């Protein structure tokens, strides 16, 4: 009907629909930026780091909005598998050293029973290998050696 007047409710609904469309368009544009940052991080950044990168690029938005968009569009970072050191390989055919102590941890004189162990300590620079040798009788005193590689000689 030409020249017909629209009701205020109709005008309000049209304005709300237009605002929703504009909001969805803004979300899609932001999502493109989020996906770019996410791909550049080799899919490792979560919402906190993506939000910080967006702020660094001058794009202002809320962190919860970034988290919502990442969740809605399944932009999920890869979770890192925890590195686990395997120190014992019991599945072998090599001879096993005999148990000469048989849980008897007492010594009558020095230099009778010696104990050794090796362990791996994670550091910021990589793994640190720590080997310890000690006399059972004088347990407070021990010697140790640390190195960046395992030297079997």
Protein Blocks (a to p, Z undefined) as FASTA:
>chain_A
ZZiacdfklmmmmmmmmmmmmmmmmmmmmmmmmmmmmmmnoopacfklmmmmmmmnopac
dfklmmmmmmmnopacdddddddddfbdfbbcbdcdddfknopacdfbghkbccdddddd
ddfkbccdddddddfklmmbccddddfbdcfZZ
